[in-house]
Amino acid sequence: MDHELLEEVLSCPTLPSLPAVAVEVIELTRDPEVKLEQLAKTIENDQGLASKVLRTVNSSYYGLRQKSSTIRQSLVVLGLSAVKSLALGFSLVSSVKRSGNDFDYDMYWRRGLFTAISARSIAKAARCPFEDEAFLAGLLQDIGMVALYESLGRRYAVILEQTGGDHRKLCRFEIADLELQHPDLGAMMAQRWKLPEELVLPVKYHERPSAGPVGAVGDLVRSVGLGGILADALLAEEPLPALRRFREKAKDWFNLGEAETEAIVHEVTAGTREMASLFDIDAGHVPDADDLIASARDRAVELAIDSPPVPENEDAMEALLIDSPRYDPITGLVNDQAFPKLYNTFFDNAAADEEPISIVRIVIEREGAPDELRAVDMNKLVVAAATLLRKHYEHAGSVIARMGPMSFLVACRMNRTSATKTAEAFRKELSGAALEWSTPARATIGVATRDSETAGSYQRPTVLQAAAAQALKAAVGTGGNCVKFFMPRKAA
């Protein structure tokens, strides 16, 4: 770290500073036994701030059944952390609202607001006890950028230009040119403002959440980091890469599934429209959540058709061969010839680790006469199915194979509950997507699981496969378009 430059930045007279009322709020709330009357009076002394807080508390974003007419009432209904975060948030926005020829303050606050609302929604979904702190930390996360621009001017503007608008590249260019990065600087400013640790740490680690602490504060850090990823998706012209990353990290960090992440996207887009006007921030174009999700899914299918993904853990030279004997040329999935060997190894490893393993058999059916399905439509259908299978199963380290023209097989390290729920989620998403195509389709699925309870019945991999085939047969027998699970009979 360049300590001389750091001192130059921190001593800049035009650095953002908090208004007196914000400083007083911070001081009061450092006392866990602060009296609500005293805090309410402090906020109400600034009539403009009090009015903004009350309008926000009474907005549909917070959804109170009964309107609050005073700050004191808001503190009772929403709690100390919510009102404190709003008061500090409004103070922060008012203190940093400036104009600069080389710094896009509108985009700065746009991204901050998207992140703040995303972080709060994620923290709520993840049952993190710091929902309101996540909101404020999202607004605060990039304050180090403002400090660098205010102190270095054009020098920092050149670094911003080098990123080409990709925020994820910023830290790398900052370190290369300045030996400083905005997350560290922002955390130092938060400490100077005497903000609590649960606000300092998300600022410090928002670009690398996995390096943050563990426990509840760690979940807060990851909520803010994940909120930044969702903000990237909502602000990007091409949202698919960031949206895919958001879903992957939501699953890895908080075990949030597809339905939960889509609910977050809906909540964030609706909340941003309302909160932008309350904070007097130009949110620009806020995408429609349904359109965003649908376009991302369609784009994923288009990309997969144009360039099927290369499966992981394969020989690099073989991957270059269009006629590789191990992979299906249309979907890039393992084919029926390569699957048995991979599956046997997968089964043996799971058994040795005493982990559950599930087999999922899938048949895709096109509604209507089969001879009406043109080759191009069939390719689109199977590639779409393969894309959705990857999305739902790859995080579980699965082996996914195309076993026939319209059939697939998945081996995954999932217990019976996760395997059936994931299969049902895949079935519903495929059906929903197919409604928008010229080739409506549905999936019929059979599932079988080897776990501690059924290990005696499934001592060989072929037996587990046969059980999944029985489940699929049962699903077909009931009319299809459903998921059935096969449970072996217990020995007498």
Backbone torsions as a table, in degrees:
resi	resn	phi	psi	omega
1	MET	NA	136.6	178.5
2	ASP	-83.7	98.5	-174.3
3	HIS	-69.8	-31.9	177.6
4	GLU	-65.7	-44.1	178.7
5	LEU	-66.7	-38.4	177.9
6	LEU	-58.5	-44.7	179.9
7	GLU	-65.8	-36.3	178.1
8	GLU	-63.2	-42.7	-179.7
9	VAL	-66.6	-48.1	-175.4
10	LEU	-69.1	-21.0	179.6
11	SER	-94.4	3.6	-179.5
12	CYS	-64.4	128.0	-175.4
13	PRO	-70.7	-15.6	-178.1
14	THR	-99.9	13.5	176.1
15	LEU	-61.9	148.5	177.6
16	PRO	-58.8	141.6	175.7
17	SER	-134.7	148.8	-178.0
18	LEU	-80.9	142.6	174.6
19	PRO	-60.4	160.8	-176.8
20	ALA	-58.1	-38.1	-178.0
21	VAL	-65.2	-35.9	179.0
22	ALA	-67.4	-41.7	177.9
23	VAL	-60.2	-42.0	-179.4
24	GLU	-67.4	-38.5	176.9
25	VAL	-61.2	-42.9	178.9
26	ILE	-61.5	-45.9	-179.4
27	GLU	-61.4	-45.4	-177.9
28	LEU	-64.9	-43.4	-174.5
29	THR	-77.9	-6.4	172.1
30	ARG	-70.7	-19.5	177.1
31	ASP	-90.2	112.8	-177.9
32	PRO	-62.8	-16.4	-179.8
33	GLU	-107.3	25.9	179.8
34	VAL	-59.2	142.0	178.5
35	LYS	-83.0	131.3	-177.2
36	LEU	-61.1	-35.0	179.8
37	GLU	-60.5	-41.2	-178.5
38	GLN	-67.4	-42.5	179.2
39	LEU	-66.5	-42.3	178.9
40	ALA	-60.1	-43.6	-179.3
41	LYS	-63.1	-39.3	179.4
42	THR	-61.3	-46.3	-179.7
43	ILE	-67.9	-40.4	-177.8
44	GLU	-69.4	-18.6	175.5
45	ASN	-63.6	-25.9	174.0
46	ASP	-102.6	96.9	-172.3
47	GLN	-61.7	-37.6	179.2
48	GLY	-63.8	-44.6	178.9
49	LEU	-64.5	-45.5	-179.4
50	ALA	-60.0	-40.8	179.2
51	SER	-63.1	-42.7	179.1
52	LYS	-64.5	-42.6	179.9
53	VAL	-62.6	-45.1	-178.6
54	LEU	-65.1	-42.6	178.4
55	ARG	-61.3	-38.1	-179.1
56	THR	-71.8	-43.4	179.1
57	VAL	-59.6	-36.3	-177.6
58	ASN	-89.5	4.3	179.1
59	SER	-76.6	165.4	178.9
60	SER	-67.2	-17.8	179.3
61	TYR	-60.3	-37.9	178.5
62	TYR	-91.7	-21.2	171.3
63	GLY	59.7	40.1	178.6
64	LEU	-70.8	139.5	177.7
65	ARG	-70.4	-32.1	-179.8
66	GLN	-125.2	131.5	-177.3
67	LYS	-67.4	145.5	175.5
68	SER	-96.4	129.9	-178.7
69	SER	-99.9	-12.5	180.0
70	THR	-137.2	160.0	175.7
71	ILE	-63.4	-38.8	179.0
72	ARG	-58.5	-43.4	178.8
73	GLN	-66.6	-38.2	178.5
74	SER	-63.4	-39.6	178.0
75	LEU	-62.8	-36.9	-180.0
76	VAL	-71.1	-43.7	-174.6
77	VAL	-75.8	-47.6	-174.9
78	LEU	-93.3	-25.7	-178.0
79	GLY	101.7	163.4	-175.4
80	LEU	-63.6	-45.1	-172.6
81	SER	-65.7	-36.5	-178.9
82	ALA	-66.2	-49.3	-178.0
83	VAL	-67.9	-40.1	177.5
84	LYS	-60.6	-44.3	-178.7
85	SER	-64.4	-38.7	178.1
86	LEU	-66.8	-44.4	-179.4
87	ALA	-61.4	-45.1	179.3
88	LEU	-69.7	-35.4	179.1
89	GLY	-63.4	-47.8	177.7
90	PHE	-62.1	-40.0	178.9
91	SER	-63.8	-40.7	-179.3
92	LEU	-64.1	-46.7	-178.5
93	VAL	-63.0	-42.2	-179.0
94	SER	-66.2	-30.4	-177.1
95	SER	-80.8	-17.0	-175.4
96	VAL	-113.1	4.2	179.9
97	LYS	-77.6	96.7	-179.6
98	ARG	-136.3	175.4	176.8
99	SER	-117.2	146.7	178.1
100	GLY	-152.0	134.4	-177.6
101	ASN	-64.5	-31.3	-174.8
102	ASP	-107.9	4.3	-177.1
103	PHE	-132.7	123.2	-176.7
104	ASP	-87.2	90.1	-179.2
105	TYR	-66.6	-31.0	177.9
106	ASP	-62.3	-47.0	179.0
107	MET	-67.1	-35.7	178.2
108	TYR	-57.8	-50.3	-178.5
109	TRP	-74.5	-29.2	176.3
110	ARG	-60.5	-49.5	179.7
111	ARG	-66.2	-37.6	178.1
112	GLY	-62.7	-41.4	-179.3
113	LEU	-69.1	-44.1	176.6
114	PHE	-57.6	-43.3	-179.9
115	THR	-65.4	-43.6	-177.9
116	ALA	-60.3	-48.5	-178.3
117	ILE	-69.1	-39.0	177.0
118	SER	-63.0	-45.8	-177.9
119	ALA	-61.3	-41.5	179.1
120	ARG	-65.2	-42.6	179.6
121	SER	-65.1	-39.6	179.2
122	ILE	-66.9	-45.4	179.3
123	ALA	-59.9	-39.4	178.2
124	LYS	-65.2	-45.1	180.0
125	ALA	-65.3	-32.9	-179.3
126	ALA	-87.2	2.2	-179.6
127	ARG	58.1	37.3	174.8
128	CYS	-81.9	134.2	-176.0
129	PRO	-74.7	4.1	-176.1
130	PHE	-115.9	49.0	-178.8
131	GLU	-59.3	-48.9	-175.5
132	ASP	-71.4	-36.1	175.0
133	GLU	-64.0	-34.2	177.8
134	ALA	-62.5	-39.7	177.9
135	PHE	-62.1	-50.7	-177.9
136	LEU	-65.9	-40.3	178.9
137	ALA	-63.4	-34.7	176.5
138	GLY	-63.2	-41.4	176.0
139	LEU	-65.2	-34.7	-171.8
140	LEU	-87.4	-16.4	-164.7
141	GLN	-53.3	-40.3	-173.8
142	ASP	-102.9	21.7	-177.6
143	ILE	-60.3	-25.1	176.6
144	GLY	-62.9	-28.3	176.8
145	MET	-64.1	-42.9	179.7
146	VAL	-62.5	-42.6	179.6
147	ALA	-61.4	-42.4	-179.5
148	LEU	-66.8	-39.3	178.8
149	TYR	-69.5	-43.1	-178.5
150	GLU	-62.4	-34.7	-176.2
151	SER	-90.1	-32.4	-173.7
152	LEU	-108.9	-15.1	176.2
153	GLY	57.2	-122.3	-173.4
154	ARG	-61.1	-33.4	179.7
155	ARG	-58.6	-42.2	179.5
156	TYR	-75.9	-32.7	178.5
157	ALA	-60.6	-36.2	177.9
158	VAL	-63.3	-39.4	177.5
159	ILE	-62.9	-42.5	177.7
160	LEU	-60.9	-39.9	179.4
161	GLU	-65.0	-33.8	-178.5
162	GLN	-64.6	-24.9	-178.8
163	THR	-74.4	-16.9	-177.0
164	GLY	64.2	25.1	-179.5
165	GLY	86.4	0.0	179.3
166	ASP	-90.7	103.5	-175.7
167	HIS	-61.3	-29.3	-177.7
168	ARG	-65.7	-18.0	-179.9
169	LYS	-91.1	-8.4	-168.0
170	LEU	-62.7	-47.8	-177.2
171	CYS	-58.4	-38.9	-179.4
172	ARG	-61.9	-44.3	179.5
173	PHE	-70.4	-35.9	177.8
174	GLU	-61.0	-47.9	-178.5
175	ILE	-65.2	-40.3	-178.8
176	ALA	-63.5	-38.5	-174.5
177	ASP	-95.0	-35.2	-171.1
178	LEU	-113.5	-15.9	-171.0
179	GLU	59.2	26.8	174.8
180	LEU	-137.3	158.5	172.2
181	GLN	-139.4	148.3	-171.1
182	HIS	-62.8	-29.9	177.9
183	PRO	-63.1	-42.9	179.0
184	ASP	-65.3	-42.5	-179.9
185	LEU	-65.7	-41.1	178.0
186	GLY	-61.8	-39.9	178.2
187	ALA	-64.0	-38.3	177.4
188	MET	-63.4	-40.6	178.4
189	MET	-65.5	-40.8	178.4
190	ALA	-62.3	-38.0	176.6
191	GLN	-66.1	-40.3	178.6
192	ARG	-63.7	-31.2	177.2
193	TRP	-80.6	-0.4	179.1
194	LYS	62.5	35.4	174.7
195	LEU	-74.1	152.1	-178.7
196	PRO	-69.4	164.4	-177.2
197	GLU	-58.3	-34.4	-178.3
198	GLU	-70.4	-4.3	170.6
199	LEU	-108.0	-32.3	179.7
200	VAL	-67.6	-45.8	-174.1
201	LEU	-65.5	-41.9	176.3
202	PRO	-62.2	-34.0	176.8
203	VAL	-65.8	-43.3	-177.2
204	LYS	-66.3	-37.7	-172.2
205	TYR	-111.0	13.1	-172.7
206	HIS	-65.9	-24.5	178.3
207	GLU	-87.1	-14.8	179.0
208	ARG	-142.8	68.4	-173.5
209	PRO	-59.6	-29.8	-178.1
210	SER	-66.3	-19.3	178.7
211	ALA	-86.7	-3.3	-177.5
212	GLY	-76.5	-176.0	-177.4
213	PRO	-72.5	173.3	176.5
214	VAL	-99.5	175.8	177.2
215	GLY	83.1	-161.2	-175.0
216	ALA	-63.0	-40.2	178.4
217	VAL	-67.0	-34.4	175.0
218	GLY	-62.6	-39.7	176.2
219	ASP	-64.6	-36.8	175.6
220	LEU	-62.7	-46.5	178.6
221	VAL	-58.4	-45.3	-178.9
222	ARG	-69.7	-31.3	175.9
223	SER	-62.9	-43.0	179.0
224	VAL	-68.8	-43.1	178.0
225	GLY	-61.0	-42.7	179.3
226	LEU	-69.1	-34.0	175.6
227	GLY	-61.8	-36.6	176.8
228	GLY	-65.4	-36.3	177.8
229	ILE	-66.1	-43.3	177.9
230	LEU	-65.4	-37.7	176.0
231	ALA	-59.1	-41.1	177.2
232	ASP	-58.7	-42.2	-179.5
233	ALA	-65.6	-40.5	-176.8
234	LEU	-74.6	-20.6	-178.3
235	LEU	-101.4	-12.9	-173.2
236	ALA	-82.8	149.6	172.9
237	GLU	-69.2	-34.6	176.3
238	GLU	-115.7	93.7	-171.8
239	PRO	-80.0	-14.0	-170.3
240	LEU	-56.8	-48.8	-177.6
241	PRO	-59.9	-44.6	-179.4
242	ALA	-70.1	-36.7	179.6
243	LEU	-66.9	-38.6	176.7
244	ARG	-64.5	-42.2	178.9
245	ARG	-64.4	-39.6	177.2
246	PHE	-58.9	-46.2	-178.7
247	ARG	-65.6	-41.4	-179.2
248	GLU	-63.9	-46.8	-178.8
249	LYS	-69.4	-34.8	177.4
250	ALA	-62.2	-36.5	177.7
251	LYS	-72.3	-45.8	-176.8
252	ASP	-66.7	-44.0	-172.3
253	TRP	-85.6	-36.7	-172.9
254	PHE	-128.2	3.5	-178.9
255	ASN	55.8	39.5	176.9
256	LEU	-89.1	128.0	-178.0
257	GLY	-87.3	-174.5	-176.0
258	GLU	-60.2	-46.4	-178.5
259	ALA	-62.4	-38.9	-179.1
260	GLU	-69.3	-40.9	-179.6
261	THR	-69.6	-35.5	177.3
262	GLU	-67.2	-37.6	177.2
263	ALA	-62.9	-37.8	177.6
264	ILE	-63.8	-44.1	179.2
265	VAL	-59.0	-44.5	178.1
266	HIS	-61.7	-44.9	-178.2
267	GLU	-64.3	-38.9	-177.4
268	VAL	-69.7	-45.5	-179.1
269	THR	-63.8	-41.8	178.4
270	ALA	-66.9	-43.9	-179.0
271	GLY	-65.4	-36.4	-178.6
272	THR	-65.6	-40.8	179.7
273	ARG	-58.2	-42.1	-177.1
274	GLU	-77.2	-45.8	-175.0
275	MET	-70.5	-26.6	179.1
276	ALA	-61.0	-42.4	179.9
277	SER	-70.2	-35.7	-179.7
278	LEU	-68.4	-36.4	178.9
279	PHE	-90.6	0.0	-179.3
280	ASP	55.8	46.8	177.0
281	ILE	-113.0	134.4	176.6
282	ASP	-78.0	103.4	-177.4
283	ALA	-80.1	-7.2	-178.0
284	GLY	64.8	-149.6	179.0
285	HIS	-80.3	118.5	175.0
286	VAL	-98.5	113.9	-175.4
287	PRO	-65.7	151.4	173.2
288	ASP	-72.8	131.3	-174.4
289	ALA	-60.6	-45.4	-179.2
290	ASP	-63.3	-42.4	179.1
291	ASP	-64.6	-40.4	-179.3
292	LEU	-62.8	-47.6	-178.4
293	ILE	-64.9	-43.4	-178.8
294	ALA	-66.4	-43.4	-178.7
295	SER	-67.4	-35.5	177.5
296	ALA	-64.9	-40.9	178.6
297	ARG	-65.6	-44.6	-179.9
298	ASP	-64.5	-38.5	179.4
299	ARG	-65.3	-37.0	178.1
300	ALA	-62.9	-40.5	178.5
301	VAL	-65.7	-44.3	179.9
302	GLU	-59.9	-44.8	-179.8
303	LEU	-64.4	-38.6	-179.2
304	ALA	-67.5	-35.8	178.0
305	ILE	-67.4	-44.0	-179.2
306	ASP	-69.2	-36.0	-175.9
307	SER	-149.7	86.2	-178.5
308	PRO	-55.6	136.9	-178.9
309	PRO	-60.2	144.6	176.6
310	VAL	-84.3	123.4	-179.7
311	PRO	-60.5	151.9	179.7
312	GLU	-75.6	160.6	172.6
313	ASN	62.6	32.3	177.2
314	GLU	-110.2	163.8	177.8
315	ASP	-66.5	130.1	-172.9
316	ALA	-63.0	-41.1	-179.5
317	MET	-67.7	-39.5	-178.8
318	GLU	-65.0	-30.5	-179.2
319	ALA	-64.3	-22.7	-179.4
320	LEU	-80.0	-12.1	-176.7
321	LEU	-88.7	122.5	-178.0
322	ILE	-68.8	-23.8	179.7
323	ASP	-106.0	33.5	178.9
324	SER	-53.4	132.6	-177.8
325	PRO	-73.4	-6.1	-175.3
326	ARG	-98.6	-19.4	-170.7
327	TYR	-128.3	146.1	176.4
328	ASP	-70.2	125.9	-174.4
329	PRO	-69.6	-21.5	-178.1
330	ILE	-82.9	-46.2	-174.1
331	THR	-102.8	-18.9	-174.7
332	GLY	78.8	2.9	177.6
333	LEU	-79.2	163.3	171.3
334	VAL	-57.5	142.5	178.9
335	ASN	-96.3	179.1	-174.4
336	ASP	-67.8	-23.6	179.4
337	GLN	-77.4	-36.0	-177.0
338	ALA	-85.9	-22.2	-173.1
339	PHE	-60.4	-46.4	-173.6
340	PRO	-54.1	-45.5	-178.3
341	LYS	-65.8	-44.5	179.0
342	LEU	-63.2	-41.2	-178.0
343	TYR	-66.4	-41.6	179.6
344	ASN	-59.9	-43.0	177.6
345	THR	-65.1	-42.6	179.3
346	PHE	-60.1	-44.1	179.6
347	PHE	-62.9	-47.8	-178.1
348	ASP	-62.6	-40.9	-179.9
349	ASN	-66.0	-41.8	179.3
350	ALA	-65.2	-40.9	179.1
351	ALA	-65.2	-40.9	179.2
352	ALA	-65.0	-35.0	179.3
353	ASP	-83.7	-2.6	-177.3
354	GLU	56.3	40.6	176.7
355	GLU	-108.9	151.7	178.5
356	PRO	-68.3	151.0	174.5
357	ILE	-136.1	134.8	179.8
358	SER	-120.9	144.3	172.8
359	ILE	-109.4	131.3	-179.7
360	VAL	-123.0	115.9	177.6
361	ARG	-102.1	131.1	-173.3
362	ILE	-130.9	131.9	172.0
363	VAL	-119.9	126.7	177.8
364	ILE	-97.1	127.1	-179.7
365	GLU	-117.3	132.9	176.4
366	ARG	-94.0	129.3	-179.6
367	GLU	-74.7	129.1	-177.2
368	GLY	113.9	-178.2	-177.3
369	ALA	-70.6	130.8	-178.1
370	PRO	-58.4	-33.7	-176.0
371	ASP	-72.1	-8.3	178.0
372	GLU	-84.2	-10.3	-175.7
373	LEU	-84.5	105.6	178.9
374	ARG	-69.1	159.5	-177.4
375	ALA	-59.5	-40.2	-178.3
376	VAL	-66.4	-36.5	178.3
377	ASP	-69.6	-38.4	178.5
378	MET	-64.0	-43.7	178.0
379	ASN	-61.2	-42.8	179.2
380	LYS	-61.1	-40.7	-177.5
381	LEU	-66.8	-47.7	-177.4
382	VAL	-70.9	-34.2	177.6
383	VAL	-68.0	-40.1	177.0
384	ALA	-61.9	-43.8	178.5
385	ALA	-62.1	-42.9	179.2
386	ALA	-63.0	-40.6	179.2
387	THR	-61.9	-44.4	-179.9
388	LEU	-69.2	-35.3	176.8
389	LEU	-63.3	-41.8	177.2
390	ARG	-60.8	-44.6	-177.3
391	LYS	-60.8	-39.3	-175.3
392	HIS	-85.8	-25.8	-171.0
393	TYR	-118.4	-19.9	-173.0
394	GLU	-63.4	-30.4	-178.9
395	HIS	-63.8	-19.5	-179.6
396	ALA	-91.8	14.9	179.1
397	GLY	62.1	41.0	-170.4
398	SER	-83.7	161.1	166.4
399	VAL	-104.4	118.4	-177.6
400	ILE	-116.5	127.4	-174.6
401	ALA	-131.4	146.3	168.9
402	ARG	-95.8	115.2	-172.5
403	MET	-97.5	-16.7	-179.6
404	GLY	-162.5	-178.0	-177.6
405	PRO	-52.9	-39.6	-177.6
406	MET	-133.0	28.6	-179.0
407	SER	-130.9	147.5	-177.7
408	PHE	-135.8	159.7	178.2
409	LEU	-141.1	133.6	-178.3
410	VAL	-124.0	131.5	169.6
411	ALA	-112.4	123.5	-174.1
412	CYS	-141.7	152.2	176.3
413	ARG	-87.6	76.0	178.7
414	MET	-131.8	148.1	172.7
415	ASN	-77.9	175.0	-172.5
416	ARG	-63.3	-36.3	-179.0
417	THR	-67.1	-48.8	-179.6
418	SER	-64.4	-39.9	-178.0
419	ALA	-64.6	-43.8	-179.4
420	THR	-71.9	-39.5	178.3
421	LYS	-64.4	-41.2	179.5
422	THR	-66.6	-39.9	177.6
423	ALA	-61.9	-42.1	179.0
424	GLU	-66.7	-38.7	177.5
425	ALA	-63.2	-41.3	176.9
426	PHE	-63.2	-45.5	-178.6
427	ARG	-59.0	-45.5	-178.4
428	LYS	-66.8	-40.8	-178.8
429	GLU	-67.7	-39.1	177.9
430	LEU	-63.2	-44.5	179.9
431	SER	-62.7	-42.6	179.4
432	GLY	-63.7	-41.7	179.6
433	ALA	-67.8	-37.3	-176.5
434	ALA	-65.6	-26.2	179.0
435	LEU	-62.6	-24.8	-178.2
436	GLU	-89.4	-6.9	-176.7
437	TRP	-98.3	171.6	174.1
438	SER	-82.6	-3.2	-178.8
439	THR	-126.8	73.8	179.1
440	PRO	-52.6	139.1	-175.8
441	ALA	-145.4	166.1	177.2
442	ARG	-145.3	163.4	-178.3
443	ALA	-121.0	135.8	173.3
444	THR	-115.0	130.6	-165.9
445	ILE	-135.2	139.7	173.1
446	GLY	-122.2	138.9	-175.4
447	VAL	-131.0	140.9	171.7
448	ALA	-139.8	146.5	-174.9
449	THR	-132.6	135.8	171.5
450	ARG	-102.5	118.7	177.5
451	ASP	-138.7	-167.9	-177.2
452	SER	-61.8	-29.1	-178.6
453	GLU	-78.4	-32.7	-174.0
454	THR	-110.4	5.7	-176.5
455	ALA	-56.9	-35.4	179.7
456	GLY	-65.4	-31.1	179.7
457	SER	-82.0	-25.1	-176.3
458	TYR	-119.4	69.6	-179.6
459	GLN	-85.5	-17.0	178.8
460	ARG	-122.9	145.8	-177.6
461	PRO	-61.7	-33.6	-178.6
462	THR	-66.6	-30.3	-179.9
463	VAL	-69.2	-38.9	178.1
464	LEU	-66.4	-38.9	176.2
465	GLN	-61.2	-42.8	-179.8
466	ALA	-63.4	-36.7	178.3
467	ALA	-64.5	-41.3	177.1
468	ALA	-64.5	-35.4	176.3
469	ALA	-64.4	-38.1	176.9
470	GLN	-64.1	-40.9	178.4
471	ALA	-63.7	-41.7	178.0
472	LEU	-63.1	-40.8	178.3
473	LYS	-60.5	-40.6	178.6
474	ALA	-65.9	-38.6	179.0
475	ALA	-64.8	-41.7	177.5
476	VAL	-63.9	-39.5	-178.1
477	GLY	-64.4	-23.8	179.3
478	THR	-94.4	9.0	177.1
479	GLY	109.3	-5.3	177.6
480	GLY	76.3	-173.2	-178.1
481	ASN	55.9	45.3	-179.8
482	CYS	-156.2	175.2	176.9
483	VAL	-118.5	130.3	176.3
484	LYS	-123.4	143.5	-180.0
485	PHE	-114.2	135.0	178.6
486	PHE	-97.9	125.5	178.6
487	MET	-117.4	119.0	-179.2
488	PRO	-67.5	150.6	176.8
489	ARG	-70.6	141.7	177.5
490	LYS	-74.3	143.5	-180.0
491	ALA	-64.7	142.8	-178.9
492	ALA	-68.9	NA	NA
